[in-house]
Amino acid sequence: MDNIKTGNLIKELRKEKGMTQKDLADKLHITDRAVSKWERGLCMPNSRHIPQIEKAYKIVKQEAKNSFNDDEIYIEKFIQNPR
């Protein structure tokens, strides 16, 4: 999985929801530095964070796919097989 694409997805969804990195970090009980690292592609969220991210953004797989039509296969893999 591509760290940069994943980071861009997380960042775009966060901004779409009007959240700061700190807001997302607080919801996930992690540091805003961890969110920053994800968004810059330096590392990936682990599998336990993926459902929390979906919940924080109030998205489901279909919504994510609709938001990123040009990369549906990637989004499908991201949601089904997170690292």
HELIX and SHEET records of a PDB file:
HELIX    1   1 ASN A    3  GLU A   16  1                                  14    
HELIX    2   2 GLN A   21  LEU A   28  1                                   8    
HELIX    3   3 ASP A   32  GLU A   39  1                                   8    
HELIX    4   4 HIS A   49  TYR A   57  1                                   9    
HELIX    5   5 LYS A   61  SER A   67  1                                   7    
HELIX    6   6 ASN A   69  ASP A   71  5                                   3    
HELIX    7   7 GLU A   72  GLN A   80  1                                   9    
END                                                                             
